[in-house]
Amino acid sequence: MDGAKSRKTAGRHKDHDERRETGMSGVGSEASGDASGGELKLHITETIQSLTRDLQNEMKSLKADLKRELADFKDEFGNDFKKEFNNFRSEVNQKLQTVAEDVRDHGARMIEVEKRIEEVESANTELKNALLHTLKHQKLLRAQLTDLEGRSRHNNVRIYGIKEGAEGTSMIHFIDSFLKKELGLENNTDLQIQRAHRSLGPKPQNEEVSRSILVNFQRYDVKDRILKTAWSKKITFEGRAVTVAHDLPTEVNNKLREYKDIKKVLKEKQIRFQTPYPAKMRIHWESGPRTYNNAAEVREDMNKRGFQVEPRQTPEISWEQRLARSVHWNRVDGGCSTRAREKLEAFRRQPD
C-alpha cells in the first residue's frame, strides 16, 4: 500500500515538474516566436516592395514596348495607307481619264446623232407635208375621176332579175321588146339603145343567180322616162321580180350601201327620203328637208331625233388620220440640237 502511495506521490511530483518545465519552455518559445514574427513581417514587406518594384519596372517596360510598337504600327500603317492611297489615286485618275475620253467621244457622237436626227426630222416633215399634199391631190383627182365615170354612165341603166340566157342571140332586141312590153310602150317607140350586155364577170354556176344587164341609151331623156316608168310599175320576168336602176360608179355604190339600215328605219317610219347624186341623202322631216353628205351625219342626226340607228362596226379611217396617228410629234423651229442645249442650260453649274 505504501508502495502504491509512494508511486502515486512520485507520479504527481513528476507531473508537476513536467508542467513547470513545460511552462518554462513555453515562455522561451513565446519569446523566440515574437522574434521570428518580426523577421517574417520584415521579409514579407521586403518581398512585396521587391515585387512592386519589379512590377513597376515591368509595367514601365511594357509601356515602353507598347509605345514603341504603336509608333512602329503607326509608321507602318501610314506608309501602307499612303502607298495604297497613291495607288488608288493613280487608278482613279487613270479611270477618270478614260471616262473623260469616253465622254468626249460620246459628246462628238451625240453631236453627230443630233445632226442626223435634225436632218431626219427635216426630211420627215417635208415628206409628211408632201404626202399630205399628195393625198389631198389624190383625193381630189379621185373625186374628179368618179365624177367623170358617173357622167360617162349618165345614160346607162342596170336591169336586175333576168335569168342568164333569156336574151337569146341579141341582147339589144331582147331588151327593146322587153321594155316596150313591160312598160306599156308603143311598138314604134324608138328607145335608141346603143349597147346592151351582161355585167362583166364569169357566168354564175347557180341558175338562180344572174348577172345584171347594162343598157346604154343614146339620149338621157329616154333613159329618164324608162326609169320613172319602171319605178311606177311592178315588173316581172318568168315570175321573178325585175328591178331597173341607175348605173353608178363602184365608189358611189359602196357609199350608197352605207344607207341600207338607215333606209330601212325611214321606210318603217314612213319618212320620205331621196339619195341625190353622187351619194348624199335628203330626208324630208316635218320641220323641212335636210341634206346629208354621208351616212355618218345621218346616223348622228337620227340618234339625236330619237331613232335607233346602230353605228358602223368598223368606221373607215382616212389615210390622213392614219398618218397623223403614226407620227405623234411635230417639229418645231430650232432643231433637235438647239432644243437639247436649251434644256441642258438649266443644269449648268453657276460659278462661285
SEMIDREN-199508 format. One record per residue (C-alpha): x, y, z; residue number from 1; residue in three letters. Coordinates in steps of 0.25 Angstrom, whole numbers. Layout:
BEGIN
> east:north:up:seq:type
> X:Y:Z:NUM:ala;
...
REM end
This chain:
BEGIN
> east:north:up:seq:type
> 0:0:0:1:met;
> 11:9:4:2:asp;
> 18:6:-9:3:gly;
> 6:9:-17:4:ala;
> 4:23:-10:5:lys;
> 19:26:-11:6:ser;
> 18:23:-26:7:arg;
> 5:32:-28:8:lys;
> 13:43:-20:9:thr;
> 25:41:-29:10:ala;
> 16:42:-41:11:gly;
> 9:55:-36:12:arg;
> 23:61:-34:13:his;
> 27:57:-47:14:lys;
> 15:63:-54:15:asp;
> 17:75:-46:16:his;
> 32:76:-50:17:asp;
> 28:73:-65:18:glu;
> 17:84:-65:19:arg;
> 27:94:-59:20:arg;
> 37:91:-69:21:glu;
> 27:92:-80:22:thr;
> 23:105:-75:23:gly;
> 37:110:-75:24:met;
> 39:105:-89:25:ser;
> 26:111:-93:26:gly;
> 32:125:-88:27:val;
> 44:123:-96:28:gly;
> 36:119:-108:29:ser;
> 28:131:-108:30:glu;
> 40:140:-107:31:ala;
> 46:133:-119:32:ser;
> 33:133:-126:33:gly;
> 32:148:-125:34:asp;
> 46:150:-131:35:ala;
> 42:141:-143:36:ser;
> 29:148:-146:37:gly;
> 36:161:-147:38:gly;
> 46:155:-157:39:glu;
> 35:149:-165:40:leu;
> 27:163:-166:41:lys;
> 40:169:-170:42:leu;
> 43:159:-180:43:his;
> 29:160:-186:44:ile;
> 30:175:-186:45:thr;
> 43:174:-194:46:glu;
> 37:163:-203:47:thr;
> 25:172:-206:48:ile;
> 33:184:-208:49:gln;
> 42:176:-218:50:ser;
> 30:170:-225:51:leu;
> 25:184:-226:52:thr;
> 38:190:-232:53:arg;
> 38:178:-241:54:asp;
> 24:180:-245:55:leu;
> 26:195:-247:56:gln;
> 39:192:-256:57:asn;
> 31:182:-264:58:glu;
> 20:192:-266:59:met;
> 29:203:-270:60:lys;
> 36:193:-279:61:ser;
> 22:188:-285:62:leu;
> 18:203:-286:63:lys;
> 31:206:-294:64:ala;
> 29:194:-302:65:asp;
> 15:197:-305:66:leu;
> 19:212:-309:67:lys;
> 30:206:-318:68:arg;
> 20:196:-325:69:glu;
> 9:207:-326:70:leu;
> 20:216:-332:71:ala;
> 24:205:-342:72:asp;
> 10:201:-345:73:phe;
> 7:216:-348:74:lys;
> 18:218:-357:75:asp;
> 16:205:-364:76:glu;
> 1:208:-365:77:phe;
> 4:222:-370:78:gly;
> 13:217:-380:79:asn;
> 4:206:-385:80:asp;
> -8:215:-385:81:phe;
> 0:225:-393:82:lys;
> 4:215:-403:83:lys;
> -10:209:-404:84:glu;
> -16:223:-406:85:phe;
> -6:227:-416:86:asn;
> -9:214:-424:87:asn;
> -24:217:-422:88:phe;
> -22:231:-427:89:arg;
> -14:227:-439:90:ser;
> -25:216:-443:91:glu;
> -36:227:-441:92:val;
> -28:237:-449:93:asn;
> -26:227:-460:94:gln;
> -41:223:-460:95:lys;
> -45:237:-459:96:leu;
> -36:240:-471:97:gln;
> -42:228:-479:98:thr;
> -56:233:-475:99:val;
> -53:247:-479:100:ala;
> -48:241:-493:101:glu;
> -61:233:-494:102:asp;
> -69:246:-490:103:val;
> -62:254:-501:104:arg;
> -64:242:-511:105:asp;
> -79:241:-507:106:his;
> -81:256:-508:107:gly;
> -75:256:-522:108:ala;
> -84:244:-525:109:arg;
> -96:251:-519:110:met;
> -94:264:-527:111:ile;
> -94:255:-540:112:glu;
> -106:248:-535:113:val;
> -113:261:-532:114:glu;
> -109:266:-546:115:lys;
> -114:253:-553:116:arg;
> -127:254:-544:117:ile;
> -129:268:-548:118:glu;
> -127:264:-563:119:glu;
> -137:253:-561:120:val;
> -147:262:-555:121:glu;
> -146:272:-566:122:ser;
> -147:261:-576:123:ala;
> -159:254:-569:124:asn;
> -166:268:-568:125:thr;
> -164:270:-583:126:glu;
> -168:256:-586:127:leu;
> -181:257:-577:128:lys;
> -185:270:-584:129:asn;
> -182:265:-598:130:ala;
> -190:252:-594:131:leu;
> -202:260:-589:132:leu;
> -202:269:-601:133:his;
> -201:257:-610:134:thr;
> -213:250:-602:135:leu;
> -221:263:-603:136:lys;
> -218:264:-618:137:his;
> -221:249:-620:138:gln;
> -234:250:-613:139:lys;
> -238:262:-622:140:leu;
> -233:254:-634:141:leu;
> -241:242:-629:142:arg;
> -254:251:-628:143:ala;
> -252:256:-641:144:gln;
> -250:242:-647:145:leu;
> -262:237:-640:146:thr;
> -270:249:-646:147:asp;
> -265:246:-660:148:leu;
> -268:232:-658:149:glu;
> -282:236:-653:150:gly;
> -284:245:-665:151:arg;
> -280:234:-675:152:ser;
> -291:225:-669:153:arg;
> -301:236:-669:154:his;
> -309:230:-680:155:asn;
> -308:216:-674:156:asn;
> -318:207:-666:157:val;
> -316:194:-660:158:arg;
> -326:183:-660:159:ile;
> -326:172:-649:160:tyr;
> -334:159:-649:161:gly;
> -334:154:-663:162:ile;
> -328:140:-663:163:lys;
> -316:136:-671:164:glu;
> -318:132:-686:165:gly;
> -332:139:-687:166:ala;
> -327:149:-696:167:glu;
> -324:139:-707:168:gly;
> -315:143:-718:169:thr;
> -317:158:-718:170:ser;
> -317:166:-705:171:met;
> -322:179:-711:172:ile;
> -334:173:-718:173:his;
> -338:166:-705:174:phe;
> -337:178:-696:175:ile;
> -344:187:-706:176:asp;
> -356:177:-707:177:ser;
> -356:174:-692:178:phe;
> -356:189:-688:179:leu;
> -367:192:-698:180:lys;
> -376:180:-693:181:lys;
> -374:182:-678:182:glu;
> -374:197:-678:183:leu;
> -386:198:-688:184:gly;
> -379:206:-698:185:leu;
> -383:206:-713:186:glu;
> -376:197:-722:187:asn;
> -372:208:-732:188:asn;
> -365:215:-720:189:thr;
> -350:217:-723:190:asp;
> -343:215:-710:191:leu;
> -330:218:-717:192:gln;
> -322:207:-709:193:ile;
> -307:208:-713:194:gln;
> -302:196:-705:195:arg;
> -307:185:-696:196:ala;
> -299:174:-689:197:his;
> -297:166:-677:198:arg;
> -288:172:-666:199:ser;
> -274:167:-667:200:leu;
> -270:155:-659:201:gly;
> -271:140:-660:202:pro;
> -285:133:-663:203:lys;
> -290:128:-649:204:pro;
> -292:113:-647:205:gln;
> -305:115:-640:206:asn;
> -316:117:-649:207:glu;
> -324:125:-638:208:glu;
> -313:135:-639:209:val;
> -312:144:-651:210:ser;
> -303:156:-655:211:arg;
> -309:170:-657:212:ser;
> -311:175:-671:213:ile;
> -305:188:-674:214:leu;
> -313:197:-684:215:val;
> -308:209:-691:216:asn;
> -317:219:-697:217:phe;
> -313:230:-707:218:gln;
> -322:241:-700:219:arg;
> -323:244:-686:220:tyr;
> -338:248:-686:221:asp;
> -341:234:-692:222:val;
> -333:227:-680:223:lys;
> -340:236:-670:224:asp;
> -354:233:-676:225:arg;
> -351:218:-675:226:ile;
> -346:219:-661:227:leu;
> -358:227:-656:228:lys;
> -368:217:-663:229:thr;
> -361:205:-658:230:ala;
> -361:211:-643:231:trp;
> -376:213:-644:232:ser;
> -379:199:-648:233:lys;
> -377:185:-643:234:lys;
> -368:178:-654:235:ile;
> -366:163:-654:236:thr;
> -360:153:-663:237:phe;
> -364:138:-663:238:glu;
> -369:140:-649:239:gly;
> -357:147:-644:240:arg;
> -356:162:-639:241:ala;
> -348:171:-648:242:val;
> -342:184:-644:243:thr;
> -337:196:-652:244:val;
> -327:205:-646:245:ala;
> -317:215:-649:246:his;
> -303:210:-654:247:asp;
> -294:217:-643:248:leu;
> -279:216:-641:249:pro;
> -274:206:-631:250:thr;
> -269:216:-621:251:glu;
> -283:223:-621:252:val;
> -290:209:-620:253:asn;
> -281:206:-608:254:asn;
> -285:219:-601:255:lys;
> -300:217:-604:256:leu;
> -299:203:-597:257:arg;
> -296:210:-584:258:glu;
> -310:216:-584:259:tyr;
> -316:202:-584:260:lys;
> -320:201:-570:261:asp;
> -324:216:-570:262:ile;
> -334:214:-581:263:lys;
> -340:202:-574:264:lys;
> -343:211:-562:265:val;
> -348:222:-570:266:leu;
> -357:213:-578:267:lys;
> -363:207:-565:268:glu;
> -366:221:-560:269:lys;
> -371:225:-574:270:gln;
> -362:237:-575:271:ile;
> -359:241:-589:272:arg;
> -344:242:-593:273:phe;
> -336:243:-606:274:gln;
> -322:240:-610:275:thr;
> -317:251:-619:276:pro;
> -304:248:-627:277:tyr;
> -293:245:-624:278:pro;
> -296:239:-610:279:ala;
> -304:248:-602:280:lys;
> -317:247:-595:281:met;
> -328:257:-594:282:arg;
> -339:254:-583:283:ile;
> -352:261:-582:284:his;
> -354:264:-568:285:trp;
> -367:270:-562:286:glu;
> -358:283:-560:287:ser;
> -354:283:-574:288:gly;
> -344:275:-583:289:pro;
> -329:273:-579:290:arg;
> -318:268:-588:291:thr;
> -307:260:-582:292:tyr;
> -293:258:-588:293:asn;
> -291:244:-583:294:asn;
> -297:233:-575:295:ala;
> -289:237:-562:296:ala;
> -296:250:-562:297:glu;
> -310:243:-564:298:val;
> -307:233:-552:299:arg;
> -303:245:-543:300:glu;
> -315:253:-546:301:asp;
> -325:242:-546:302:met;
> -320:237:-532:303:asn;
> -322:251:-527:304:lys;
> -336:251:-532:305:arg;
> -339:238:-524:306:gly;
> -337:228:-536:307:phe;
> -329:215:-532:308:gln;
> -319:214:-543:309:val;
> -307:206:-540:310:glu;
> -293:212:-544:311:pro;
> -284:204:-553:312:arg;
> -275:194:-547:313:gln;
> -262:198:-554:314:thr;
> -262:212:-557:315:pro;
> -253:215:-569:316:glu;
> -240:223:-565:317:ile;
> -235:232:-576:318:ser;
> -220:232:-579:319:trp;
> -219:246:-574:320:glu;
> -223:241:-560:321:gln;
> -214:229:-561:322:arg;
> -202:237:-564:323:leu;
> -206:247:-552:324:ala;
> -207:235:-543:325:arg;
> -194:229:-547:326:ser;
> -186:242:-544:327:val;
> -188:246:-530:328:his;
> -180:259:-531:329:trp;
> -178:271:-539:330:asn;
> -165:278:-542:331:arg;
> -163:292:-536:332:val;
> -153:303:-540:333:asp;
> -139:302:-535:334:gly;
> -136:287:-538:335:gly;
> -133:276:-528:336:cys;
> -119:280:-524:337:ser;
> -123:295:-521:338:thr;
> -135:290:-512:339:arg;
> -125:280:-505:340:ala;
> -115:291:-502:341:arg;
> -126:300:-497:342:glu;
> -131:289:-487:343:lys;
> -117:286:-482:344:leu;
> -115:300:-479:345:glu;
> -124:299:-467:346:ala;
> -114:289:-461:347:phe;
> -101:297:-463:348:arg;
> -93:300:-450:349:arg;
> -93:314:-447:350:gln;
> -79:320:-443:351:pro;
> -76:322:-428:352:asp;
REM end
